[in-house]
């Protein structure tokens, strides 16, 4: 089976537990204005590779990732769910932990097979407000919630992430809504809040694409600390 990948990173420590290989799939149905990987948007671009070739490449790093694993991100890996499912199936046979880093936007009929061989889902909920999600991502938030409900049904461990963007979701109401949403999924293990950064601007310049949030300030670390404390306080409240 062939798939299209945008890039491959031999080792990373931010895409799941432990040291991990990270595979970035090519193609995405959303156009999130905070996207850091615009080079992954166009389906069919990138590098064509077989499951066998990608598996062999990953296994070269087995000794480094034995306490970590492999994370498939994007782009949107759900667009190539069958390819990722076959990759995960082979990695599991090798005893390697599999993580799916996704926006949760894909065909649920194809996703079920993938979740059967996924050890961890990391879902980036861009926004919890339907109107803001549609405006800044170009999609329907309910599709993401349907995906999350499926992970709960299939009891796949879940991490929820959100990039905190000044002026959009850097407030108490937004974060508490994220917390409320997470409570709907008994498989949700934690919430990660990440600061909005603009290291991706050079990618947009190279592609000749304007970066929609170029004039938006980066998120201060203090804001993240305050919002994390808010989550902690609500967790411990009676």
Backbone as CSV, one residue per row, in Angstrom:
resi,resn,N_x,N_y,N_z,CA_x,CA_y,CA_z,C_x,C_y,C_z
1,UNK,0.848,-1.202,0.000,0.000,0.000,0.000,0.877,1.243,0.000
2,UNK,0.487,2.241,-0.811,1.253,3.473,-0.921,0.539,4.616,-0.210
3,UNK,1.340,5.544,0.310,0.802,6.743,0.929,1.688,7.930,0.606
4,UNK,1.218,9.121,0.958,1.988,10.341,0.709,2.328,10.987,2.047
5,UNK,3.635,11.179,2.282,4.064,11.841,3.507,4.732,13.169,3.169
6,UNK,4.624,14.110,4.094,5.261,15.413,3.916,6.679,15.402,4.457
7,UNK,6.878,14.712,5.610,8.211,14.647,6.199,8.275,13.539,7.237
8,UNK,9.494,13.241,7.648,9.758,12.204,8.646,10.798,12.735,9.620
9,UNK,10.515,12.604,10.920,11.476,13.002,11.943,11.884,11.770,12.736
10,UNK,13.174,11.542,12.812,13.653,10.305,13.422,13.406,10.255,14.911
11,UNK,13.518,11.403,15.611,13.277,11.395,17.048,12.705,12.732,17.516
12,UNK,11.700,12.653,18.368,11.098,13.840,18.951,10.540,13.496,20.315
13,UNK,10.299,14.530,21.123,9.829,14.285,22.492,8.578,15.087,22.824
14,UNK,7.874,15.601,21.803,6.695,16.433,22.073,5.421,15.868,21.452
15,UNK,5.513,14.698,20.843,4.362,14.142,20.124,3.885,12.836,20.739
16,UNK,3.848,12.788,22.076,3.436,11.579,22.759,4.482,11.189,23.785
17,UNK,4.254,10.085,24.498,5.167,9.676,25.564,6.508,9.174,25.041
18,UNK,7.599,9.585,25.687,8.928,9.092,25.353,9.474,9.637,24.049
19,UNK,10.646,9.117,23.656,11.229,9.471,22.364,10.459,8.757,21.257
20,UNK,10.186,9.494,20.165,9.325,8.941,19.138,9.796,9.335,17.744
21,UNK,9.547,8.471,16.787,9.602,8.860,15.380,8.286,9.547,15.060
22,UNK,8.345,10.584,14.233,7.131,11.305,13.844,7.010,11.308,12.328
23,UNK,5.847,10.892,11.849,5.552,10.876,10.419,4.464,11.911,10.151
24,UNK,4.742,12.834,9.236,3.772,13.872,8.891,3.149,13.525,7.539
25,UNK,1.860,13.194,7.585,1.158,12.802,6.368,0.823,14.027,5.511
26,UNK,0.655,13.782,4.231,0.361,14.848,3.281,-1.146,14.968,3.050
27,UNK,-1.648,16.196,3.047,-3.055,16.455,2.764,-3.844,16.813,4.004
28,UNK,-4.695,17.844,3.896,-5.549,18.240,5.010,-6.812,18.910,4.482
29,UNK,-7.986,18.559,5.029,-9.240,19.160,4.566,-9.515,20.521,5.205
30,UNK,-8.802,20.842,6.292,-9.012,22.108,6.981,-7.991,23.150,6.528
31,UNK,-8.277,24.398,6.829,-7.323,25.481,6.564,-7.253,26.349,7.823
32,UNK,-6.722,25.754,8.877,-6.635,26.452,10.158,-5.678,27.636,10.028
33,UNK,-6.119,28.783,10.481,-5.321,29.984,10.295,-4.072,29.997,11.170
34,UNK,-4.002,29.111,12.150,-2.810,29.023,12.989,-1.899,27.868,12.577
35,UNK,-2.165,27.238,11.443,-1.439,26.039,11.026,0.060,26.306,10.886
36,UNK,0.857,25.389,11.437,2.309,25.496,11.353,2.882,24.668,10.210
37,UNK,2.043,23.914,9.518,2.540,23.033,8.458,1.786,23.229,7.145
38,UNK,1.809,24.439,6.565,1.057,24.673,5.328,1.550,23.839,4.154
39,UNK,2.781,23.360,4.252,3.324,22.528,3.176,2.631,21.174,3.099
40,UNK,1.850,20.832,4.121,1.170,19.530,4.156,-0.257,19.593,3.621
41,UNK,-0.714,20.750,3.222,-2.130,20.903,2.887,-2.579,20.099,1.662
42,UNK,-1.821,20.177,0.583,-2.292,19.670,-0.723,-2.222,18.148,-0.776
43,UNK,-3.356,17.460,-0.937,-3.342,15.999,-1.046,-2.576,15.550,-2.287
44,UNK,-1.857,14.441,-2.165,-1.156,13.888,-3.310,0.224,14.461,-3.548
45,UNK,0.553,15.558,-2.882,1.904,16.107,-3.000,2.818,15.338,-2.047
46,UNK,3.953,15.893,-1.705,4.843,15.219,-0.776,5.572,14.055,-1.415
47,UNK,5.928,13.063,-0.614,6.707,11.907,-1.056,5.868,10.642,-0.997
48,UNK,5.796,9.940,-2.104,5.090,8.664,-2.127,5.966,7.588,-1.497
49,UNK,5.368,6.797,-0.609,6.126,5.773,0.097,5.207,4.605,0.420
50,UNK,5.766,3.404,0.434,4.972,2.218,0.763,4.994,1.990,2.274
51,UNK,4.010,1.248,2.753,3.980,0.891,4.168,5.241,0.128,4.543
52,UNK,5.659,-0.774,3.657,6.839,-1.584,3.933,8.086,-0.708,4.084
53,UNK,8.253,0.227,3.170,9.426,1.102,3.203,9.421,1.975,4.451
54,UNK,8.252,2.519,4.792,8.167,3.388,5.965,8.401,2.594,7.247
55,UNK,7.864,1.377,7.306,8.082,0.526,8.469,9.561,0.229,8.652
56,UNK,10.232,-0.135,7.556,11.665,-0.437,7.620,12.450,0.789,8.096
57,UNK,12.054,1.948,7.625,12.749,3.182,8.023,12.593,3.432,9.517
58,UNK,11.392,3.213,10.019,11.128,3.411,11.449,11.912,2.415,12.297
59,UNK,11.969,1.168,11.849,12.613,0.120,12.640,14.115,0.335,12.789
60,UNK,14.710,1.181,11.958,16.127,1.516,12.131,16.365,2.207,13.477
61,UNK,15.297,2.817,14.005,15.429,3.577,15.250,14.817,2.839,16.436
62,UNK,14.620,1.541,16.273,13.946,0.752,17.301,14.602,0.919,18.675
63,UNK,15.928,0.903,18.730,16.613,0.974,20.027,16.379,2.310,20.727
64,UNK,16.097,3.362,19.948,15.883,4.687,20.533,14.438,4.902,20.973
65,UNK,13.523,4.279,20.260,12.106,4.543,20.522,11.422,3.403,21.279
66,UNK,12.198,2.474,21.815,11.595,1.302,22.464,10.764,1.683,23.683
67,UNK,11.086,2.826,24.333,10.282,3.297,25.459,9.374,4.456,25.046
68,UNK,9.336,4.731,23.752,8.468,5.767,23.208,7.554,5.147,22.170
69,UNK,7.817,5.457,20.902,7.012,4.864,19.841,7.009,5.684,18.587
70,UNK,5.900,5.628,17.873,5.730,6.335,16.596,4.450,7.148,16.648
71,UNK,4.547,8.394,16.231,3.373,9.265,16.130,3.181,9.653,14.678
72,UNK,1.964,9.496,14.176,1.626,9.937,12.825,0.771,11.190,12.935
73,UNK,1.242,12.250,12.281,0.588,13.552,12.338,0.349,14.038,10.911
74,UNK,0.303,15.350,10.729,0.080,15.855,9.385,0.288,17.348,9.287
75,UNK,-0.423,17.936,8.313,-1.540,17.411,7.541,-2.588,16.776,8.455
76,UNK,-3.407,15.967,7.830,-4.432,15.233,8.568,-4.321,13.754,8.237
77,UNK,-3.811,12.945,9.170,-3.626,11.517,8.905,-4.920,10.771,8.620
78,UNK,-6.068,11.300,9.069,-7.331,10.602,8.810,-7.679,10.580,7.328
79,UNK,-7.074,11.471,6.525,-7.302,11.442,5.081,-6.695,10.197,4.442
80,UNK,-5.705,9.603,5.112,-5.072,8.378,4.612,-5.187,7.298,5.690
81,UNK,-6.399,7.154,6.180,-6.642,6.268,7.324,-6.238,4.825,7.043
82,UNK,-6.510,4.319,5.846,-6.188,2.927,5.532,-4.680,2.702,5.547
83,UNK,-3.937,3.659,5.005,-2.472,3.567,4.996,-1.929,3.575,6.423
84,UNK,-2.404,4.517,7.235,-1.922,4.635,8.614,-2.312,3.397,9.422
85,UNK,-3.503,2.859,9.167,-3.934,1.646,9.868,-3.003,0.481,9.567
86,UNK,-2.624,0.321,8.307,-1.717,-0.768,7.951,-0.334,-0.548,8.569
87,UNK,0.134,0.706,8.588,1.406,1.019,9.231,1.353,0.677,10.714
88,UNK,0.285,1.115,11.399,0.154,0.853,12.832,0.044,-0.639,13.121
89,UNK,-0.633,-1.352,12.245,-0.785,-2.794,12.436,0.596,-3.472,12.446
90,UNK,1.438,-3.049,11.527,2.780,-3.636,11.450,3.649,-3.215,12.633
91,UNK,3.518,-1.964,13.039,4.308,-1.486,14.174,3.898,-2.191,15.459
92,UNK,2.616,-2.417,15.619,2.148,-3.132,16.807,2.711,-4.558,16.848
93,UNK,2.808,-5.187,15.687,3.386,-6.526,15.623,4.841,-6.516,16.066
94,UNK,5.488,-5.365,15.918,6.878,-5.201,16.333,6.989,-4.700,17.774
95,UNK,5.844,-4.545,18.448,5.845,-4.101,19.831,6.092,-2.620,20.009
96,UNK,5.757,-1.831,19.003,6.001,-0.394,19.040,4.697,0.362,19.290
97,UNK,4.725,1.285,20.251,3.569,2.090,20.632,3.180,3.020,19.483
98,UNK,1.860,3.131,19.217,1.364,3.950,18.105,0.491,5.093,18.610
99,UNK,0.750,6.283,18.104,-0.042,7.454,18.482,-0.510,8.184,17.224
100,UNK,-1.753,8.625,17.264,-2.370,9.351,16.159,-2.576,10.799,16.582
101,UNK,-1.869,11.719,15.924,-1.975,13.149,16.214,-2.866,13.768,15.135
102,UNK,-4.063,14.204,15.504,-5.087,14.534,14.523,-5.939,15.725,14.943
103,UNK,-6.584,16.330,13.954,-7.589,17.356,14.237,-8.962,16.723,14.426
104,UNK,-9.037,15.402,14.195,-10.305,14.699,14.346,-11.254,14.895,13.185
105,UNK,-10.703,15.270,12.034,-11.554,15.603,10.890,-11.360,14.565,9.788
106,UNK,-12.303,13.623,9.691,-12.194,12.596,8.672,-13.442,11.737,8.593
107,UNK,-13.410,10.770,7.690,-14.528,9.850,7.457,-14.537,8.789,8.554
108,UNK,-15.539,8.830,9.421,-15.565,7.922,10.562,-15.645,6.460,10.148
109,UNK,-16.219,6.180,8.990,-16.307,4.799,8.524,-14.913,4.213,8.307
110,UNK,-13.984,5.052,7.842,-12.616,4.595,7.612,-11.781,4.662,8.880
111,UNK,-12.170,5.525,9.796,-11.383,5.769,11.011,-11.467,4.609,11.995
112,UNK,-12.581,3.916,12.037,-12.773,2.852,13.019,-11.675,1.796,12.921
113,UNK,-11.332,1.390,11.720,-10.275,0.393,11.531,-8.942,0.919,12.058
114,UNK,-8.687,2.196,11.833,-7.449,2.803,12.313,-7.389,2.822,13.838
115,UNK,-8.491,3.198,14.470,-8.508,3.263,15.927,-8.310,1.891,16.568
116,UNK,-8.654,0.839,15.850,-8.456,-0.517,16.369,-6.987,-0.841,16.619
117,UNK,-6.087,-0.130,15.926,-4.649,-0.404,16.060,-3.906,0.828,16.568
118,UNK,-4.626,1.732,17.234,-4.031,2.950,17.775,-3.964,2.872,19.294
119,UNK,-2.780,3.126,19.848,-2.597,3.062,21.299,-2.939,4.377,21.985
120,UNK,-2.837,5.483,21.260,-3.098,6.800,21.842,-3.567,7.753,20.750
121,UNK,-4.609,8.513,21.044,-5.058,9.594,20.165,-4.713,10.924,20.821
122,UNK,-4.039,11.789,20.059,-3.777,13.162,20.493,-4.589,14.052,19.567
123,UNK,-5.653,14.648,20.089,-6.552,15.440,19.249,-6.425,16.917,19.584
124,UNK,-6.139,17.695,18.566,-6.017,19.145,18.712,-7.380,19.777,18.428
125,UNK,-8.083,20.150,19.502,-9.354,20.857,19.328,-9.034,22.333,19.159
126,UNK,-9.122,22.814,17.945,-8.694,24.189,17.667,-9.495,25.206,18.482
127,UNK,-10.823,25.030,18.459,-11.719,25.926,19.194,-12.935,25.122,19.645
128,UNK,-13.581,25.578,20.703,-14.810,24.919,21.162,-16.043,25.743,20.820
129,UNK,-15.875,26.820,20.097,-16.982,27.653,19.623,-17.194,27.356,18.142
130,UNK,-18.406,26.917,17.790,-18.707,26.506,16.417,-18.439,27.619,15.407
131,UNK,-18.856,28.829,15.724,-18.683,29.947,14.797,-17.211,30.262,14.569
132,UNK,-16.440,30.293,15.640,-15.004,30.579,15.515,-14.301,29.445,14.776
133,UNK,-14.698,28.202,15.067,-14.089,27.059,14.389,-14.321,27.144,12.881
134,UNK,-15.542,27.439,12.498,-15.858,27.517,11.066,-15.089,28.651,10.394
135,UNK,-14.977,29.772,11.074,-14.306,30.935,10.490,-12.798,30.740,10.383
136,UNK,-12.185,30.181,11.429,-10.726,30.111,11.470,-10.148,28.761,11.068
137,UNK,-11.012,27.765,10.844,-10.537,26.447,10.415,-11.182,25.979,9.106
138,UNK,-12.359,26.523,8.807,-13.019,26.146,7.559,-13.721,24.811,7.609
139,UNK,-14.197,24.420,8.782,-14.896,23.147,8.901,-16.002,23.212,9.936
140,UNK,-16.585,22.039,10.218,-17.691,21.939,11.166,-17.201,21.252,12.441
141,UNK,-17.356,21.925,13.562,-16.862,21.424,14.839,-17.499,20.092,15.226
142,UNK,-18.748,19.881,14.828,-19.443,18.649,15.211,-18.713,17.416,14.688
143,UNK,-18.054,17.526,13.540,-17.301,16.380,13.011,-16.186,15.971,13.967
144,UNK,-15.562,16.953,14.586,-14.511,16.670,15.563,-15.111,15.972,16.782
145,UNK,-16.243,16.480,17.260,-16.879,15.877,18.420,-17.352,14.450,18.122
146,UNK,-17.794,14.195,16.896,-18.192,12.840,16.513,-16.983,11.901,16.559
147,UNK,-15.844,12.404,16.118,-14.618,11.603,16.171,-14.237,11.298,17.617
148,UNK,-14.303,12.300,18.469,-13.946,12.096,19.867,-14.884,11.099,20.545
149,UNK,-16.153,11.164,20.193,-17.116,10.205,20.743,-16.762,8.777,20.320
150,UNK,-16.251,8.638,19.097,-15.852,7.314,18.616,-14.636,6.800,19.387
151,UNK,-13.687,7.683,19.697,-12.535,7.232,20.497,-12.991,6.752,21.872
152,UNK,-14.000,7.430,22.421,-14.530,7.019,23.720,-15.228,5.668,23.611
153,UNK,-16.026,5.505,22.570,-16.725,4.235,22.351,-15.742,3.077,22.233
154,UNK,-14.606,3.343,21.567,-13.623,2.287,21.338,-12.562,2.234,22.442
155,UNK,-12.705,3.110,23.411,-11.843,3.120,24.597,-10.368,3.289,24.248
156,UNK,-10.089,4.182,23.322,-8.701,4.505,22.973,-8.248,5.668,23.850
157,UNK,-7.154,5.534,24.586,-6.673,6.643,25.413,-6.557,7.934,24.602
158,UNK,-6.952,9.047,25.230,-7.076,10.315,24.517,-6.394,11.448,25.268
159,UNK,-5.570,12.210,24.538,-5.049,13.475,25.026,-5.684,14.577,24.196
160,UNK,-6.128,15.635,24.852,-6.699,16.782,24.153,-5.713,17.946,24.205
161,UNK,-5.538,18.588,23.054,-4.637,19.725,22.962,-5.376,20.937,22.415
162,UNK,-4.910,22.107,22.822,-5.424,23.328,22.212,-4.315,24.379,22.186
163,UNK,-4.134,24.980,21.026,-3.201,26.100,20.895,-3.931,27.355,21.369
164,UNK,-3.324,28.061,22.308,-3.953,29.244,22.878,-3.515,30.477,22.085
165,UNK,-4.503,31.124,21.445,-4.251,32.246,20.540,-4.827,33.523,21.140
166,UNK,-3.992,34.536,21.377,-4.482,35.801,21.950,-5.644,36.386,21.155
167,UNK,-6.683,36.754,21.884,-7.851,37.359,21.266,-8.872,36.378,20.750
168,UNK,-8.545,35.078,20.742,-9.481,34.083,20.227,-9.929,33.088,21.302
169,UNK,-8.968,32.450,21.970,-9.346,31.447,22.969,-8.487,31.531,24.226
170,UNK,-7.891,32.694,24.464,-7.015,32.869,25.630,-7.769,33.425,26.833
171,UNK,-8.938,32.871,27.089,-9.783,33.408,28.156,-10.382,32.270,28.981
172,UNK,-10.877,32.646,30.140,-11.421,31.669,31.083,-12.599,30.906,30.491
173,UNK,-13.501,31.592,29.825,-14.694,30.945,29.269,-14.310,29.846,28.288
174,UNK,-13.369,30.146,27.404,-12.967,29.176,26.386,-12.322,27.944,27.001
175,UNK,-11.414,28.155,27.953,-10.702,27.034,28.558,-11.643,26.171,29.396
176,UNK,-12.577,26.794,30.096,-13.531,26.017,30.880,-14.481,25.230,29.968
177,UNK,-14.775,25.767,28.794,-15.590,25.029,27.839,-14.822,23.809,27.323
178,UNK,-13.520,23.982,27.122,-12.685,22.846,26.723,-12.693,21.777,27.803
179,UNK,-12.583,22.216,29.049,-12.623,21.289,30.176,-13.972,20.564,30.245
180,UNK,-15.042,21.298,30.028,-16.384,20.715,30.038,-16.532,19.685,28.928
181,UNK,-16.003,20.000,27.752,-16.082,19.079,26.624,-15.284,17.807,26.916
182,UNK,-14.099,17.975,27.487,-13.241,16.823,27.783,-13.920,15.865,28.753
183,UNK,-14.728,16.412,29.661,-15.407,15.586,30.658,-16.411,14.617,30.019
184,UNK,-16.778,14.862,28.774,-17.727,13.986,28.081,-17.088,12.672,27.646
185,UNK,-15.756,12.611,27.676,-15.050,11.452,27.143,-14.283,10.763,28.271
186,UNK,-14.778,9.631,28.741,-14.125,8.941,29.858,-12.720,8.454,29.534
187,UNK,-12.372,8.396,28.258,-11.022,7.970,27.861,-10.028,9.117,27.845
188,UNK,-10.484,10.360,28.087,-9.596,11.526,28.069,-8.692,11.505,29.299
189,UNK,-7.392,11.481,29.075,-6.426,11.379,30.165,-5.876,12.732,30.599
190,UNK,-5.777,13.676,29.667,-5.259,14.984,30.040,-5.553,16.019,28.965
191,UNK,-5.400,17.284,29.356,-5.539,18.427,28.451,-4.206,19.158,28.410
192,UNK,-3.729,19.442,27.216,-2.500,20.205,27.040,-2.827,21.548,26.397
193,UNK,-2.340,22.620,26.997,-2.489,23.954,26.442,-1.137,24.400,25.888
194,UNK,-1.109,24.765,24.611,0.139,25.142,23.946,0.086,26.609,23.525
195,UNK,1.172,27.356,23.695,1.170,28.772,23.311,1.280,28.970,21.798
196,UNK,0.488,29.884,21.269,0.569,30.247,19.861,1.933,30.866,19.576
197,UNK,2.624,30.337,18.554,3.912,30.855,18.129,3.881,31.096,16.614
198,UNK,4.851,31.867,16.128,4.858,32.230,14.707,6.141,31.809,13.995
199,UNK,6.720,30.682,14.444,7.911,30.163,13.782,7.623,29.705,12.358
200,UNK,6.340,29.513,12.055,5.937,29.011,10.741,5.911,30.084,9.666
201,UNK,6.103,31.334,10.020,5.965,32.435,9.051,6.866,32.230,7.843
202,UNK,8.084,31.739,8.064,9.003,31.538,6.932,8.476,30.503,5.943
203,UNK,7.746,29.508,6.438,7.149,28.510,5.542,6.135,29.164,4.615
204,UNK,5.312,30.030,5.176,4.309,30.720,4.372,4.980,31.601,3.330
205,UNK,6.042,32.267,3.728,6.767,33.129,2.791,7.355,32.318,1.646
206,UNK,7.930,31.162,1.959,8.512,30.298,0.928,7.456,29.774,-0.035
207,UNK,6.241,29.537,0.475,5.148,29.028,-0.358,4.379,30.144,-1.062
208,UNK,4.687,31.388,-0.707,3.971,32.525,-1.305,2.545,32.633,-0.820
209,UNK,2.312,32.193,0.437,0.974,32.221,1.027,0.983,33.196,2.200
210,UNK,0.024,34.112,2.274,-0.022,35.011,3.435,-0.388,34.248,4.704
211,UNK,0.265,34.578,5.805,-0.045,33.958,7.088,-1.158,34.776,7.736
212,UNK,-2.366,34.201,7.873,-3.530,34.976,8.331,-3.364,35.629,9.701
213,UNK,-2.570,35.011,10.572,-2.425,35.527,11.937,-1.082,36.228,12.139
214,UNK,-0.538,36.752,11.068,0.776,37.406,11.155,0.779,38.572,12.135
215,UNK,-0.350,39.279,12.242,-0.419,40.438,13.127,-0.895,40.083,14.537
216,UNK,-1.184,38.805,14.759,-1.601,38.367,16.092,-0.367,38.145,16.956
217,UNK,-0.319,38.699,18.161,0.856,38.495,19.013,0.977,37.056,19.481
218,UNK,2.190,36.626,19.761,2.390,35.299,20.318,1.817,35.245,21.738
219,UNK,1.485,34.057,22.160,0.872,33.887,23.487,1.940,33.921,24.580
220,UNK,1.807,34.817,25.558,2.772,34.862,26.661,2.736,33.585,27.491
221,UNK,3.902,33.190,27.991,3.969,31.999,28.840,3.121,32.173,30.098
222,UNK,3.009,33.405,30.569,2.220,33.662,31.765,0.749,33.318,31.549
223,UNK,0.249,33.573,30.333,-1.139,33.226,30.018,-1.351,31.724,30.125
224,UNK,-0.412,30.950,29.604,-0.521,29.491,29.675,-0.501,29.034,31.129
225,UNK,0.380,29.611,31.924,0.437,29.231,33.343,-0.875,29.547,34.060
226,UNK,-1.440,30.701,33.741,-2.699,31.099,34.387,-3.840,30.164,33.999
227,UNK,-3.921,29.820,32.727,-5.003,28.960,32.253,-4.828,27.520,32.750
228,UNK,-3.585,27.065,32.850,-3.343,25.735,33.401,-3.746,25.681,34.873
229,UNK,-3.462,26.759,35.572,-3.856,26.832,36.976,-5.373,26.798,37.098
230,UNK,-6.060,27.466,36.184,-7.521,27.458,36.172,-8.041,26.037,35.993
231,UNK,-7.445,25.290,35.063,-7.849,23.899,34.860,-7.603,23.077,36.114
232,UNK,-6.477,23.306,36.746,-6.135,22.565,37.962,-7.110,22.871,39.091
233,UNK,-7.472,24.141,39.216,-8.398,24.541,40.270,-9.768,23.923,40.068
234,UNK,-10.235,23.880,38.822,-11.552,23.298,38.555,-11.549,21.799,38.779
235,UNK,-10.393,21.169,38.532,-10.271,19.722,38.760,-10.382,19.410,40.252
236,UNK,-9.859,20.317,41.081,-9.828,20.061,42.515,-11.014,20.643,43.276
237,UNK,-11.897,21.346,42.556,-13.038,21.961,43.235,-14.091,20.916,43.557
238,UNK,-14.887,21.125,44.638,-15.897,20.132,45.034,-17.051,20.124,44.059
